[in-house]
Amino acid sequence: MDHPYKSELLVNLKAHYLGRNWRSISYFDAKRDEILFVLPETDDVSHALNNLYEVLGTLPEIDHPKERVVISFCYENGDSYCSRLINPNKQDEINLALIGYRPERKIRPEELQEME
């Protein structure tokens, strides 16, 4: 398993969000370190993002070294994409210090066709 922390985090998040009709896509090998949840238009992306830290606090502890991971949410058409960086690395901290923010990513519609 190449990414044990991220893989277990994804399993835990899927279990937490079970029954919500959300699709998950992981981009662990594309150097994005991302777990993306694709929500139906009836759900509130900003609410999901704002409650992320609360959700993370309820999940079981992970017994692997922490890994950098971006947890993102968007709608099925790619709109309202938003993300939070968890466990930033040194380069993330340098980038934040130099430019004052993390570069924004846009989701491409073809990315949403990938299924985990």
All heavy atoms as an XYZ file, in Angstrom:
963
protein
N       0.857     -1.175      0.000
C       0.000      0.000      0.000
C       0.901      1.235      0.000
O       1.687      1.440      0.912
C      -0.904     -0.034      1.228
C      -1.873      1.096      1.293
S      -2.940      1.095      2.767
C      -3.810     -0.431      2.590
N       0.778      2.059     -1.026
C       1.645      3.226     -1.177
C       1.303      4.364     -0.224
O       2.174      5.114      0.167
C       1.584      3.753     -2.613
C       2.271      2.824     -3.587
O       3.110      2.013     -3.153
O       1.944      2.908     -4.782
N       0.063      4.510      0.103
C      -0.388      5.635      0.930
C      -1.287      5.131      2.057
O      -2.502      5.347      2.028
C      -1.132      6.655      0.070
C      -0.322      7.167     -1.069
N       0.624      8.148     -0.907
C      -0.280      6.808     -2.373
C       1.189      8.390     -2.073
N       0.665      7.589     -2.973
N      -0.706      4.498      3.066
C      -1.551      3.885      4.107
C      -2.386      4.885      4.897
O      -3.549      4.615      5.200
C      -0.546      3.157      5.002
C       0.775      3.780      4.719
C       0.709      4.273      3.309
N      -1.819      6.051      5.232
C      -2.567      7.044      6.000
C      -3.760      7.546      5.190
O      -4.896      7.558      5.659
C      -1.654      8.213      6.395
C      -2.375      9.288      7.181
C      -2.427      9.230      8.562
C      -3.009     10.351      6.544
C      -3.090     10.211      9.304
C      -3.668     11.324      7.260
C      -3.708     11.255      8.633
O      -4.372     12.214      9.348
N      -3.488      7.959      3.947
C      -4.559      8.501      3.105
C      -5.615      7.441      2.797
O      -6.809      7.744      2.778
C      -3.984      9.068      1.809
C      -3.264     10.372      2.016
C      -2.786     10.936      0.714
C      -1.392     10.452      0.482
N      -0.512     11.392     -0.152
N      -5.171      6.217      2.569
C      -6.119      5.139      2.266
C      -7.047      4.874      3.446
O      -8.261      4.727      3.264
C      -5.359      3.865      1.898
O      -4.617      4.077      0.724
N      -6.492      4.832      4.649
C      -7.330      4.605      5.828
C      -8.238      5.803      6.101
O      -9.394      5.641      6.475
C      -6.464      4.303      7.053
C      -7.287      3.829      8.226
C      -6.450      3.292      9.367
O      -5.330      2.802      9.132
O      -6.933      3.364     10.514
N      -7.715      7.004      5.878
C      -8.544      8.201      6.037
C      -9.720      8.162      5.069
O     -10.860      8.466      5.449
C      -7.706      9.459      5.820
C      -8.446     10.787      5.910
C      -9.087     10.973      7.283
C      -7.493     11.940      5.606
N      -9.479      7.768      3.835
C     -10.555      7.670      2.850
C     -11.612      6.659      3.293
O     -12.812      6.938      3.231
C      -9.992      7.281      1.481
C     -11.014      7.042      0.368
C     -11.878      8.274      0.140
C     -10.310      6.620     -0.910
N     -11.182      5.501      3.788
C     -12.127      4.488      4.274
C     -12.956      5.059      5.421
O     -14.184      4.880      5.464
C     -11.367      3.212      4.707
C     -12.274      2.275      5.486
C     -10.785      2.507      3.491
N     -12.295      5.741      6.350
C     -13.006      6.318      7.494
C     -13.998      7.402      7.058
O     -15.119      7.478      7.579
C     -12.023      6.896      8.501
C     -11.192      5.835      9.196
O     -11.531      4.660      9.187
N     -10.087      6.249      9.783
N     -13.594      8.244      6.123
C     -14.492      9.295      5.633
C     -15.681      8.699      4.890
O     -16.822      9.151      5.056
C     -13.735     10.272      4.735
C     -12.809     11.246      5.450
C     -11.900     11.961      4.454
C     -13.606     12.259      6.259
N     -15.430      7.679      4.073
C     -16.531      7.032      3.351
C     -17.532      6.425      4.337
O     -18.738      6.516      4.132
C     -15.989      5.956      2.416
C     -15.346      6.496      1.172
C     -14.687      5.359      0.430
C     -15.141      5.280     -0.979
N     -14.500      4.181     -1.718
N     -17.028      5.819      5.404
C     -17.914      5.245      6.414
C     -18.734      6.340      7.094
O     -19.933      6.165      7.347
C     -17.104      4.467      7.447
N     -18.105      7.476      7.365
C     -18.822      8.586      7.999
C     -19.912      9.147      7.081
O     -21.012      9.462      7.531
C     -17.852      9.704      8.391
C     -18.545     10.871      9.008
N     -18.916     10.893     10.332
C     -18.991     12.034      8.469
C     -19.539     12.034     10.589
N     -19.602     12.741      9.473
N     -19.586      9.287      5.796
C     -20.526      9.878      4.843
C     -21.442      8.844      4.182
O     -22.181      9.177      3.259
C     -19.764     10.647      3.763
C     -19.034     11.875      4.261
C     -17.709     12.108      3.920
C     -19.666     12.819      5.062
C     -17.032     13.241      4.368
C     -19.000     13.952      5.513
C     -17.685     14.160      5.154
O     -17.024     15.280      5.591
N     -21.418      7.610      4.660
C     -22.228      6.533      4.098
C     -23.704      6.932      4.057
O     -24.224      7.518      4.999
C     -22.062      5.269      4.949
C     -22.716      4.003      4.403
C     -22.020      3.576      3.114
C     -22.634      2.895      5.437
N     -24.353      6.629      2.959
C     -25.781      6.900      2.824
C     -26.104      8.289      2.294
O     -27.262      8.649      2.178
N     -25.091      9.065      1.977
C     -25.346     10.430      1.485
C     -25.317     10.536     -0.032
O     -25.410     11.630     -0.567
C     -24.314     11.395      2.076
C     -24.450     11.492      3.569
C     -23.657     12.616      4.086
N     -23.659     12.552      5.543
C     -23.429     13.571      6.301
N     -23.164     14.739      5.778
N     -23.439     13.440      7.605
N     -25.095      9.425     -0.713
C     -25.071      9.433     -2.172
C     -23.941     10.310     -2.720
O     -24.099     10.983     -3.730
C     -26.429      9.869     -2.733
C     -26.606      9.440     -4.176
O     -25.995      8.472     -4.630
N     -27.435     10.161     -4.908
N     -22.816     10.345     -1.989
C     -21.640     11.075     -2.444
C     -20.698     10.098     -3.123
O     -20.539      8.968     -2.686
C     -20.898     11.714     -1.275
C     -21.652     12.798     -0.566
C     -22.939     13.185     -0.764
C     -21.143     13.616      0.481
N     -23.267     14.204      0.108
C     -22.176     14.491      0.873
C     -19.918     13.697      1.123
C     -22.018     15.430      1.873
C     -19.757     14.638      2.121
C     -20.795     15.498      2.485
N     -20.049     10.545     -4.164
C     -19.053      9.755     -4.866
C     -17.680     10.225     -4.405
O     -17.472     11.411     -4.175
C     -19.210     10.005     -6.366
C     -18.635      8.946     -7.227
C     -19.145      9.038     -8.667
N     -19.259     10.363     -9.200
C     -18.496     10.854    -10.177
N     -17.545     10.131    -10.700
N     -18.694     12.063    -10.633
N     -16.734      9.309     -4.277
C     -15.384      9.713     -3.890
C     -14.402      9.333     -4.985
O     -14.550      8.294     -5.636
C     -14.970      9.080     -2.569
O     -14.862      7.687     -2.714
N     -13.423     10.197     -5.184
C     -12.348      9.962     -6.139
C     -11.054     10.283     -5.409
O     -10.951     11.305     -4.736
C     -12.480     10.883     -7.381
C     -13.846     10.703     -8.052
C     -11.349     10.618     -8.361
C     -14.142     11.724     -9.131
N     -10.085      9.390     -5.519
C      -8.795      9.676     -4.885
C      -7.744      9.886     -5.960
O      -7.729      9.196     -6.983
C      -8.389      8.543     -3.937
O      -8.257      7.335     -4.638
N      -6.888     10.859     -5.727
C      -5.796     11.203     -6.636
C      -4.472     11.065     -5.888
O      -3.707     12.006     -5.778
C      -5.935     12.647     -7.127
C      -7.159     12.905     -7.960
C      -8.235     13.589     -7.430
C      -7.233     12.484     -9.282
C      -9.364     13.855     -8.195
C      -8.354     12.735    -10.047
C      -9.409     13.423     -9.505
O     -10.509     13.671    -10.251
N      -4.184      9.896     -5.360
C      -2.974      9.715     -4.578
C      -1.739      9.605     -5.463
O      -0.657     10.002     -5.062
C      -3.068      8.476     -3.701
C      -4.167      8.536     -2.685
C      -4.652      7.374     -2.133
C      -4.731      9.739     -2.279
C      -5.663      7.403     -1.184
C      -5.746      9.785     -1.339
C      -6.210      8.604     -0.799
N      -1.883      9.060     -6.661
C      -0.723      8.847     -7.524
C      -0.461     10.005     -8.475
O       0.528     10.007     -9.185
C      -0.889      7.549     -8.315
C      -0.924      6.348     -7.382
O      -0.237      6.398     -6.345
O      -1.643      5.387     -7.691
N      -1.306     10.982     -8.509
C      -1.155     12.102     -9.440
C      -0.445     13.290     -8.793
O      -0.497     14.391     -9.294
C      -2.518     12.527     -9.970
N       0.205     13.055     -7.658
C       0.925     14.088     -6.912
C       0.013     15.207     -6.417
O       0.454     16.301     -6.131
C       2.085     14.650     -7.731
C       3.105     13.598     -8.068
C       4.366     14.218     -8.562
C       5.287     13.117     -9.004
N       6.452     12.953     -8.259
N      -1.267     14.928     -6.348
C      -2.200     15.912     -5.811
C      -2.543     15.598     -4.370
O      -3.067     16.446     -3.678
C      -3.483     15.946     -6.638
C      -3.300     16.618     -7.946
C      -4.658     16.831     -8.580
N      -4.518     16.581     -9.991
C      -5.277     15.788    -10.693
N      -6.281     15.162    -10.141
N      -5.059     15.606    -11.956
N      -2.341     14.354     -3.951
C      -2.638     13.954     -2.572
C      -4.068     14.319     -2.193
O      -4.316     14.847     -1.123
C      -1.659     14.619     -1.590
C      -0.218     14.266     -1.866
O       0.049     13.103     -2.220
O       0.648     15.143     -1.716
N      -5.009     14.023     -3.058
C      -6.365     14.537     -2.875
C      -7.403     13.434     -2.721
O      -7.369     12.425     -3.416
C      -6.742     15.408     -4.077
C      -8.097     16.048     -3.969
C      -8.390     17.006     -5.112
O      -7.795     16.860     -6.200
O      -9.218     17.899     -4.911
N      -8.325     13.678     -1.809
C      -9.566     12.909     -1.692
C     -10.679     13.878     -2.078
O     -10.864     14.901     -1.420
C      -9.790     12.385     -0.266
C      -8.689     11.408      0.138
C     -11.174     11.752     -0.143
C      -8.722     11.016      1.610
N     -11.371     13.577     -3.161
C     -12.426     14.454     -3.668
C     -13.777     13.778     -3.483
O     -13.964     12.630     -3.884
C     -12.194     14.742     -5.153
C     -13.297     15.479     -5.901
C     -13.509     16.881     -5.340
C     -12.979     15.543     -7.383
N     -14.702     14.489     -2.854
C     -16.079     14.025     -2.731
C     -16.938     14.829     -3.700
O     -16.919     16.065     -3.683
C     -16.594     14.194     -1.300
C     -16.004     13.198     -0.347
C     -14.953     13.546      0.467
C     -16.500     11.898     -0.284
C     -14.394     12.625      1.334
C     -15.952     10.968      0.582
C     -14.889     11.337      1.394
N     -17.671     14.109     -4.538
C     -18.566     14.723     -5.524
C     -19.980     14.587     -4.986
O     -20.477     13.476     -4.789
C     -18.421     14.039     -6.895
C     -19.318     14.724     -7.918
C     -16.960     14.044     -7.351
N     -20.601     15.728     -4.742
C     -21.917     15.769     -4.108
C     -23.009     16.039     -5.136
O     -22.775     16.748     -6.120
C     -21.973     16.893     -3.072
C     -21.297     16.680     -1.733
C     -19.805     16.462     -1.857
C     -21.586     17.835     -0.825
N     -24.220     15.528     -4.890
C     -25.349     15.905     -5.741
C     -25.718     17.368     -5.471
O     -25.416     17.906     -4.403
C     -26.465     14.957     -5.309
C     -26.074     14.462     -3.959
C     -24.584     14.571     -3.859
N     -26.364     17.980     -6.431
C     -26.729     19.403     -6.330
C     -27.615     19.704     -5.115
O     -27.689     20.844     -4.674
C     -27.449     19.863     -7.601
C     -26.597     19.818     -8.843
C     -25.666     21.004     -8.974
O     -25.960     22.071     -8.418
O     -24.632     20.850     -9.641
N     -28.270     18.699     -4.579
C     -29.161     18.918     -3.440
C     -28.412     19.083     -2.120
O     -28.998     19.513     -1.130
C     -30.148     17.742     -3.306
O     -29.403     16.520     -3.222
C     -31.096     17.686     -4.488
N     -27.128     18.738     -2.091
C     -26.326     18.875     -0.873
C     -25.533     20.179     -0.910
O     -25.286     20.736     -1.979
C     -25.375     17.687     -0.718
C     -26.104     16.398     -0.355
O     -27.348     16.393     -0.366
O     -25.427     15.406     -0.066
N     -25.134     20.652      0.245
C     -24.452     21.936      0.380
C     -22.939     21.727      0.511
O     -22.460     21.255      1.549
C     -24.996     22.660      1.609
C     -24.464     24.060      1.782
O     -23.547     24.466      1.035
O     -24.963     24.765      2.678
N     -22.195     22.069     -0.534
C     -20.748     21.897     -0.546
C     -20.089     22.724      0.556
O     -19.196     22.236      1.258
C     -20.161     22.270     -1.932
C     -18.662     22.414     -1.880
C     -20.539     21.228     -2.965
N     -20.491     23.947      0.721
C     -19.852     24.807      1.729
C     -20.095     24.269      3.139
O     -19.207     24.344      3.993
C     -20.312     26.258      1.615
O     -21.700     26.362      1.806
N     -21.249     23.688      3.381
C     -21.525     23.079      4.681
C     -20.595     21.879      4.914
O     -20.063     21.700      6.008
C     -22.987     22.652      4.773
C     -23.349     22.003      6.058
N     -23.480     22.701      7.238
C     -23.581     20.700      6.372
C     -23.780     21.867      8.213
N     -23.843     20.635      7.710
N     -20.416     21.065      3.877
C     -19.510     19.910      3.990
C     -18.093     20.379      4.310
O     -17.435     19.818      5.185
C     -19.528     19.103      2.698
N     -17.629     21.413      3.628
C     -16.288     21.937      3.876
C     -16.168     22.530      5.275
O     -15.203     22.253      5.994
C     -15.920     22.994      2.837
C     -14.513     23.574      2.991
C     -13.465     22.548      2.574
C     -14.372     24.844      2.184
N     -17.141     23.312      5.676
C     -17.086     23.962      6.991
C     -17.150     22.966      8.142
O     -16.648     23.255      9.229
C     -18.210     24.991      7.124
C     -17.993     26.169      6.208
O     -16.876     26.475      5.818
N     -19.075     26.833      5.833
N     -17.753     21.800      7.927
C     -17.855     20.783      8.976
C     -16.736     19.752      8.917
O     -16.719     18.822      9.714
C     -19.199     20.063      8.887
C     -20.316     20.921      9.426
O     -20.095     21.851     10.190
N     -21.530     20.611      9.018
N     -15.790     19.913      7.992
C     -14.762     18.902      7.804
C     -13.932     18.655      9.060
O     -13.725     17.503      9.454
C     -13.844     19.278      6.632
C     -12.722     18.286      6.366
C     -13.270     16.898      6.031
C     -11.834     18.798      5.246
N     -13.467     19.697      9.725
C     -12.633     19.498     10.912
C     -13.420     18.808     12.027
O     -12.884     17.979     12.757
C     -12.042     20.809     11.409
C     -10.993     21.377     10.475
C     -11.054     22.697     10.048
C      -9.935     20.592     10.032
C     -10.089     23.211      9.191
C      -8.971     21.106      9.178
C      -9.051     22.411      8.758
O      -8.100     22.916      7.912
N     -14.696     19.137     12.132
C     -15.551     18.469     13.123
C     -15.666     16.981     12.794
O     -15.563     16.130     13.675
C     -16.935     19.121     13.146
C     -17.870     18.534     14.168
C     -19.223     19.236     14.165
O     -19.267     20.463     13.948
O     -20.224     18.536     14.386
N     -15.858     16.663     11.519
C     -15.940     15.263     11.088
C     -14.628     14.546     11.367
O     -14.608     13.442     11.910
C     -16.304     15.173      9.584
C     -16.095     13.761      9.050
C     -17.730     15.639      9.353
N     -13.508     15.175     11.025
C     -12.200     14.554     11.250
C     -11.979     14.242     12.726
O     -11.368     13.227     13.067
C     -11.077     15.446     10.724
C     -11.002     15.601      9.204
C      -9.958     16.646      8.823
C     -10.717     14.275      8.526
N     -12.507     15.086     13.594
C     -12.373     14.875     15.027
C     -13.151     13.679     15.544
O     -12.857     13.177     16.632
N     -14.125     13.205     14.788
C     -14.926     12.059     15.218
C     -14.408     10.733     14.672
O     -14.868      9.678     15.088
C     -16.399     12.207     14.770
O     -16.465     12.131     13.340
C     -17.004     13.504     15.263
N     -13.462     10.790     13.742
C     -12.978      9.567     13.103
C     -11.988      8.830     13.996
O     -11.320      9.437     14.831
C     -12.304      9.907     11.769
C     -13.182     10.574     10.722
C     -12.371     10.865      9.464
C     -14.394      9.727     10.395
N     -11.870      7.518     13.806
C     -10.885      6.753     14.582
C      -9.462      7.227     14.285
O      -9.177      7.716     13.192
C     -11.072      5.314     14.093
C     -12.336      5.289     13.313
C     -12.635      6.692     12.893
N      -8.584      7.056     15.267
C      -7.169      7.391     15.071
C      -6.582      6.475     13.995
O      -6.960      5.313     13.874
C      -6.395      7.199     16.376
C      -6.716      8.240     17.427
C      -6.280      9.649     17.032
O      -5.182      9.800     16.458
O      -7.039     10.588     17.289
N      -5.636      7.011     13.255
C      -4.959      6.246     12.205
C      -3.554      5.936     12.685
O      -2.796      6.841     13.043
C      -4.933      7.046     10.880
C      -6.372      7.301     10.409
C      -4.113      6.324      9.824
C      -6.491      8.173      9.188
N      -3.201      4.648     12.684
C      -1.910      4.203     13.198
C      -0.848      4.110     12.105
O      -0.146      3.102     11.992
C      -2.058      2.845     13.889
C      -2.882      2.933     15.154
O      -2.863      4.000     15.805
O      -3.553      1.945     15.491
N      -0.759      5.121     11.294
C       0.272      5.229     10.256
C       0.859      6.634     10.344
O       0.186      7.560     10.832
C      -0.324      5.026      8.859
C      -0.939      3.687      8.648
N      -0.206      2.527      8.543
C      -2.240      3.303      8.527
C      -1.016      1.496      8.361
N      -2.267      1.949      8.352
N       2.078      6.819      9.879
C       2.628      8.186      9.858
C       1.720      9.111      9.046
O       1.182      8.718      8.002
C       3.985      8.017      9.181
C       4.335      6.577      9.357
C       3.028      5.831      9.381
N       1.532     10.328      9.550
C       0.659     11.282      8.871
C       1.199     11.605      7.485
O       2.399     11.681      7.276
C       0.539     12.569      9.688
C      -0.264     12.377     10.937
C      -0.459     13.672     11.676
C      -1.317     13.417     12.906
N      -1.530     14.621     13.675
N       0.282     11.803      6.563
C       0.610     12.184      5.194
C      -0.172     13.440      4.832
O      -1.288     13.647      5.299
C       0.212     11.080      4.211
C       0.945      9.778      4.372
C       0.441      8.744      3.377
O       0.883      8.778      2.217
O      -0.402      7.917      3.775
N       0.419     14.230      3.988
C      -0.252     15.409      3.447
C      -1.439     14.933      2.615
O      -1.329     14.009      1.816
C       0.734     16.151      2.556
C       0.148     17.300      1.797
C       1.164     17.750      0.744
N       0.831     19.038      0.222
C      -0.010     19.238     -0.784
N      -0.606     18.222     -1.357
N      -0.259     20.457     -1.200
N      -2.578     15.566      2.803
C      -3.759     15.210      2.006
C      -4.660     16.437      1.876
O      -4.801     17.225      2.804
C      -4.519     14.004      2.621
C      -5.019     14.317      4.005
C      -5.652     13.555      1.733
N      -5.215     16.591      0.697
C      -6.197     17.634      0.426
C      -7.556     16.948      0.365
O      -7.724     15.965     -0.355
C      -5.897     18.351     -0.908
C      -6.992     19.351     -1.243
C      -4.533     19.019     -0.869
N      -8.495     17.440      1.142
C      -9.854     16.903      1.110
C     -10.722     17.960      0.438
O     -10.762     19.104      0.875
C     -10.366     16.555      2.519
C      -9.422     15.533      3.165
C     -11.798     16.027      2.445
C      -9.748     15.206      4.599
N     -11.392     17.552     -0.650
C     -12.142     18.498     -1.472
C     -13.576     18.043     -1.672
O     -13.886     16.861     -1.555
C     -11.522     18.639     -2.858
O     -10.202     18.307     -2.902
N     -14.381     19.020     -2.035
C     -15.794     18.787     -2.308
C     -16.170     19.592     -3.552
O     -15.662     20.698     -3.760
C     -16.670     19.257     -1.143
C     -16.329     18.612      0.168
C     -15.408     19.195      1.029
C     -16.922     17.418      0.552
C     -15.090     18.615      2.241
C     -16.613     16.824      1.768
C     -15.697     17.427      2.620
N     -17.068     19.061     -4.358
C     -17.631     19.819     -5.483
C     -18.926     19.153     -5.917
O     -19.283     18.077     -5.430
C     -16.647     19.921     -6.652
S     -16.412     18.400     -7.579
N     -19.630     19.828     -6.846
C     -20.841     19.247     -7.417
C     -20.488     18.392     -8.626
O     -19.356     18.422     -9.118
C     -21.830     20.344     -7.815
C     -22.445     21.029     -6.623
C     -22.341     22.402     -6.459
C     -23.120     20.303     -5.652
C     -22.905     23.029     -5.364
C     -23.679     20.924     -4.548
C     -23.564     22.294     -4.410
O     -24.112     22.904     -3.321
N     -21.451     17.639     -9.109
C     -21.237     16.689    -10.197
C     -20.754     17.343    -11.488
O     -20.139     16.683    -12.318
C     -22.517     15.890    -10.443
C     -22.850     15.004     -9.247
C     -24.234     14.393     -9.301
O     -25.083     14.852    -10.107
O     -24.469     13.459     -8.525
N     -20.996     18.631    -11.662
C     -20.527     19.342    -12.853
C     -19.205     20.084    -12.601
O     -18.726     20.796    -13.468
C     -21.593     20.322    -13.353
C     -21.923     21.392    -12.339
O     -21.332     21.465    -11.261
N     -22.892     22.232    -12.681
N     -18.637     19.933    -11.416
C     -17.367     20.587    -11.080
C     -17.524     21.926    -10.396
O     -16.547     22.497     -9.920
N     -18.731     22.442    -10.325
C     -18.962     23.737     -9.685
C     -18.745     23.667     -8.179
O     -18.865     22.602     -7.570
C     -20.393     24.230     -9.948
C     -20.589     24.710    -11.369
O     -19.594     24.851    -12.105
O     -21.762     24.924    -11.751
N     -18.457     24.813     -7.600
C     -18.312     24.997     -6.158
C     -17.170     24.180     -5.566
O     -17.201     23.809     -4.395
C     -19.617     24.675     -5.424
O     -20.614     25.575     -5.825
N     -16.140     23.902     -6.363
C     -14.988     23.152     -5.864
C     -14.344     23.920     -4.713
O     -14.099     25.123     -4.805
C     -13.959     22.942     -6.981
C     -12.694     22.274     -6.495
C     -12.599     20.887     -6.441
C     -11.609     23.031     -6.072
C     -11.448     20.269     -5.986
C     -10.452     22.416     -5.608
C     -10.381     21.043     -5.567
O      -9.242     20.440     -5.104
N     -14.086     23.223     -3.602
C     -13.405     23.823     -2.468
C     -12.631     22.726     -1.747
O     -12.969     21.548     -1.849
C     -14.384     24.522     -1.538
S     -15.735     23.490     -0.970
N     -11.579     23.119     -1.041
C     -10.729     22.104     -0.430
C     -10.082     22.606      0.844
O     -10.002     23.815      1.083
C      -9.649     21.670     -1.418
O      -8.787     22.751     -1.708
N      -9.601     21.648      1.638
C      -8.834     21.938      2.849
C      -7.597     21.056      2.833
O      -7.672     19.866      2.515
C      -9.633     21.607      4.106
C     -10.756     22.554      4.397
C     -10.260     23.741      5.233
N     -11.086     24.912      5.079
C     -12.238     25.131      5.662
N     -12.757     24.239      6.459
N     -12.888     26.252      5.457
N      -6.473     21.639      3.179
C      -5.215     20.909      3.268
C      -5.047     20.380      4.678
O      -5.133     21.128      5.646
C      -4.050     21.841      2.903
C      -2.654     21.269      3.011
C      -2.470     20.091      2.074
C      -1.631     22.359      2.707
N      -4.808     19.091      4.796
C      -4.608     18.436      6.071
C      -3.145     17.973      6.128
O      -2.632     17.429      5.155
C      -5.552     17.205      6.208
C      -7.000     17.571      5.903
C      -5.417     16.558      7.574
C      -7.608     18.637      6.784
N      -2.496     18.177      7.241
C      -1.097     17.788      7.436
C      -0.173     18.401      6.376
O       0.483     17.696      5.620
C      -0.940     16.255      7.428
C      -1.797     15.578      8.449
O      -2.002     16.105      9.534
N      -2.322     14.412      8.109
N      -0.098     19.725      6.307
C       0.755     20.362      5.296
C       2.222     19.969      5.465
O       2.681     19.721      6.571
C       0.556     21.855      5.545
C       0.013     21.959      6.919
C      -0.689     20.678      7.223
N       2.940     19.913      4.341
C       4.368     19.619      4.399
C       5.163     20.925      4.431
O       4.591     22.022      4.388
C       4.786     18.713      3.235
C       4.562     19.346      1.871
O       4.531     20.569      1.723
N       4.401     18.514      0.861
N       6.468     20.825      4.500
C       7.325     22.021      4.579
C       7.156     22.920      3.358
O       7.138     24.140      3.474
C       8.798     21.620      4.728
C       9.117     21.045      6.075
C       9.043     22.112      7.131
C       9.429     21.537      8.476
N       9.082     22.393      9.575
N       7.030     22.318      2.166
C       6.862     23.127      0.959
C       5.552     23.908      1.003
O       5.496     25.055      0.587
C       6.912     22.252     -0.294
C       6.917     23.054     -1.586
C       8.121     23.985     -1.694
O       9.244     23.561     -1.510
N       7.873     25.252     -1.988
N       4.499     23.308      1.549
C       3.226     24.024      1.705
C       3.406     25.237      2.608
O       2.889     26.318      2.320
C       2.153     23.116      2.315
C       1.739     21.993      1.399
O       1.604     22.225      0.189
O       1.538     20.877      1.907
N       4.142     25.046      3.694
C       4.376     26.147      4.634
C       5.205     27.251      3.990
O       4.944     28.438      4.195
C       5.046     25.609      5.892
C       4.130     24.701      6.690
C       4.835     23.974      7.822
O       6.019     24.267      8.099
O       4.190     23.109      8.449
N       6.201     26.874      3.186
C       7.015     27.862      2.473
C       6.152     28.631      1.480
O       6.210     29.859      1.408
C       8.203     27.179      1.764
C       9.201     26.659      2.803
C       8.876     28.127      0.775
C      10.261     25.731      2.244
N       5.343     27.915      0.712
C       4.462     28.568     -0.263
C       3.514     29.538      0.428
O       3.302     30.656     -0.050
C       3.645     27.534     -1.039
C       4.473     26.731     -2.001
O       5.615     27.068     -2.304
N       3.922     25.637     -2.476
N       2.955     29.121      1.550
C       2.043     29.986      2.284
C       2.760     31.241      2.766
O       2.237     32.349      2.665
C       1.431     29.229      3.456
C       0.384     29.973      4.265
C      -0.787     30.375      3.386
C      -0.105     29.126      5.418
N       3.994     31.083      3.249
C       4.760     32.231      3.732
C       5.138     33.168      2.584
O       5.127     34.388      2.745
C       6.016     31.751      4.452
N       5.455     32.613      1.413
C       5.900     33.438      0.287
C       4.759     34.148     -0.432
O       4.873     35.322     -0.768
C       6.670     32.579     -0.727
C       8.039     32.105     -0.279
C       8.639     31.169     -1.329
C       8.976     33.291     -0.050
N       3.669     33.426     -0.696
C       2.600     34.041     -1.482
C       1.358     34.351     -0.665
O       0.450     35.008     -1.150
C       2.223     33.181     -2.715
C       1.710     31.801     -2.297
C       3.393     33.056     -3.658
C       1.238     30.933     -3.458
N       1.314     33.891      0.570
C       0.212     34.248      1.450
C      -1.024     33.388      1.326
O      -1.962     33.535      2.082
N      -1.052     32.473      0.370
C      -2.189     31.576      0.215
C      -1.746     30.354     -0.573
O      -0.695     30.363     -1.208
C      -3.364     32.260     -0.494
C      -3.038     32.710     -1.898
C      -3.277     31.874     -2.980
C      -2.497     33.967     -2.137
C      -2.962     32.284     -4.272
C      -2.191     34.385     -3.416
C      -2.424     33.540     -4.480
O      -2.111     33.932     -5.748
N      -2.576     29.330     -0.519
C      -2.294     28.120     -1.270
C      -2.873     28.277     -2.669
O      -3.988     28.770     -2.834
C      -2.949     26.930     -0.568
C      -2.392     25.601     -0.962
C      -2.884     24.517     -0.022
N      -4.317     24.520      0.174
C      -5.180     23.907     -0.611
N      -4.773     23.221     -1.636
N      -6.463     23.973     -0.354
N      -2.134     27.898     -3.711
C      -2.681     28.020     -5.072
C      -4.010     27.288     -5.207
O      -4.191     26.218     -4.647
C      -1.607     27.355     -5.948
C      -0.361     27.433     -5.140
C      -0.790     27.354     -3.697
N      -4.930     27.903     -5.919
C      -6.254     27.314     -6.111
C      -6.227     26.323     -7.267
O      -5.515     26.495     -8.235
C      -7.286     28.406     -6.405
C      -7.586     29.279     -5.216
C      -8.201     28.511     -4.056
O      -9.099     27.670     -4.293
O      -7.773     28.740     -2.921
N      -7.018     25.307     -7.162
C      -7.128     24.300     -8.207
C      -8.536     24.347     -8.772
O      -9.499     24.515     -8.043
C      -6.850     22.928     -7.590
C      -7.160     21.745     -8.474
C      -6.512     20.505     -7.889
N      -7.336     19.330     -7.789
C      -7.855     18.655     -8.794
N      -7.689     19.059    -10.019
N      -8.563     17.577     -8.586
N      -8.644     24.209    -10.056
C      -9.950     24.092    -10.719
C     -10.139     22.636    -11.109
O      -9.191     21.967    -11.489
C     -10.001     24.965    -11.982
C      -9.969     26.441    -11.703
C     -11.306     26.891    -11.244
C     -11.319     28.404    -11.125
N     -12.487     28.885    -10.484
N     -11.331     22.170    -11.021
C     -11.636     20.792    -11.382
C     -12.063     20.762    -12.849
O     -12.778     21.642    -13.298
C     -12.720     20.216    -10.443
C     -12.620     18.715    -10.316
C     -14.084     20.513    -10.908
C     -11.623     18.251     -9.369
N     -11.580     19.797    -13.585
C     -11.986     19.631    -14.978
C     -13.121     18.609    -15.026
O     -13.062     17.596    -14.326
C     -10.807     19.149    -15.822
C      -9.672     20.154    -15.905
C      -8.556     19.695    -16.841
N      -8.333     18.262    -16.861
C      -7.388     17.631    -16.159
N      -6.578     18.302    -15.375
N      -7.243     16.318    -16.250
N     -14.145     18.842    -15.841
C     -15.286     17.898    -15.896
C     -14.859     16.460    -16.164
O     -15.429     15.534    -15.602
C     -16.149     18.455    -17.016
C     -15.839     19.908    -17.038
C     -14.382     20.014    -16.666
N     -13.825     16.251    -16.981
C     -13.402     14.873    -17.285
C     -12.827     14.172    -16.049
O     -12.870     12.946    -15.950
C     -12.419     14.818    -18.454
C     -11.154     15.618    -18.255
C     -11.251     17.053    -18.779
O     -12.372     17.550    -18.987
O     -10.197     17.666    -18.955
N     -12.298     14.939    -15.092
C     -11.801     14.327    -13.868
C     -12.931     13.690    -13.077
O     -12.729     12.714    -12.357
C     -11.115     15.371    -12.978
C      -9.789     15.839    -13.499
C      -9.183     16.860    -12.570
O      -8.494     16.464    -11.623
O      -9.441     18.057    -12.799
N     -14.110     14.265    -13.169
C     -15.246     13.779    -12.398
C     -15.815     12.489    -12.982
O     -16.635     11.839    -12.345
C     -16.330     14.841    -12.330
C     -15.883     16.109    -11.614
C     -16.990     17.129    -11.622
C     -15.426     15.813    -10.205
N     -15.367     12.107    -14.165
C     -15.829     10.862    -14.758
C     -15.041      9.682    -14.222
O     -15.435      8.541    -14.362
C     -15.722     10.923    -16.281
C     -16.510     12.048    -16.893
C     -17.932     12.138    -16.352
O     -18.655     11.160    -16.343
N     -18.332     13.319    -15.898
N     -13.884      9.965    -13.583
C     -13.094      8.887    -13.000
C     -13.815      8.371    -11.777
O     -14.343      9.124    -10.992
C     -11.715      9.410    -12.607
C     -10.904      9.933    -13.745
C      -9.600     10.551    -13.288
O      -9.075     10.129    -12.250
O      -9.129     11.450    -13.976
N     -13.801      7.089    -11.610
C     -14.437      6.476    -10.456
C     -13.375      5.725     -9.667
O     -12.481      5.152    -10.232
C     -15.537      5.498    -10.872
C     -16.725      6.165    -11.519
S     -17.684      7.145    -10.378
C     -18.441      5.885     -9.405
N     -13.510      5.727     -8.359
C     -12.594      4.935     -7.546
C     -13.059      3.507     -7.547
O     -14.206      3.204     -7.543
C     -12.545      5.483     -6.131
C     -11.632      4.680     -5.283
C     -11.483      5.273     -3.932
O     -10.673      6.189     -3.796
O     -12.196      4.830     -3.024
